[in-house]
Amino acid sequence: MKEILLLIGILIVLVGTIMAFDARKLSKKLFSFGDQNEATSGMKIMGFILAIIGALIVYFNI
């Protein structure tokens, strides 16, 4: 069970980091031109929060 939670935490950190760093590229693919700036900032914030949640899962699992 511990290994599964560790793997889930690492995957959440990975997804959050990718969302934070590639937010501009992802928003260009998913949203129209007017929504890109708002979507980029929202994706960066959400990626940062996901990375922190995943890191906490990994930290408290070890």
N, C-alpha and C positions, 0 to 999 in steps of 0.2 A: 504494500500500500504506500509505503514511504517513497519508493522509486517512481510510482505513478504520479504522485503529487509533485515530486521533483521535476519530472518530465513535463508535466502540465505547466508548472511555474516557468521553466525555461522557454517553453513555446510561447507563453504569454509575453515574456520579456522580449523575445525575438519579434513577435508581431508588433508590439508597441514601439520598438526601436525602428523597425522598417516604416511604420506609419509616421513616426516623427521625422525621419530623415528624407523620406520620399513623398512627402505630403503634396508637393507641387506637381510631381509627375502623376500621382494617383488622382488628384483633383482635375487635372486636364483631361484624363480619360473618362471620368465619371460625371462631371458637371459642366454646365454651359459657362460661357465666358464671364457673365455677371456674377456667378456664384463662386468663382474660383478662389478669390481672396478669402471670403468667409469660410469656405470649405477647407482651405489650406490651414488657416489658423485653428479651426475646430479639430482637424485631423492631427495637428501637432499637439494640441492639448490632450486629446484622447490618447494618442500614442504615448505621451509622457506619463499619463495616469496608468495606462496598462503596463508600462514598463515598471513603474513603482509597485503596482499590485503583484506582478509576477516576481519581482525581486523579494518582496515580503514573503510570498509563498515559499520561495527557495530558502530564504534566511530562516524562517521559523520551522521549516521541514528538516533542516540539518541539525 
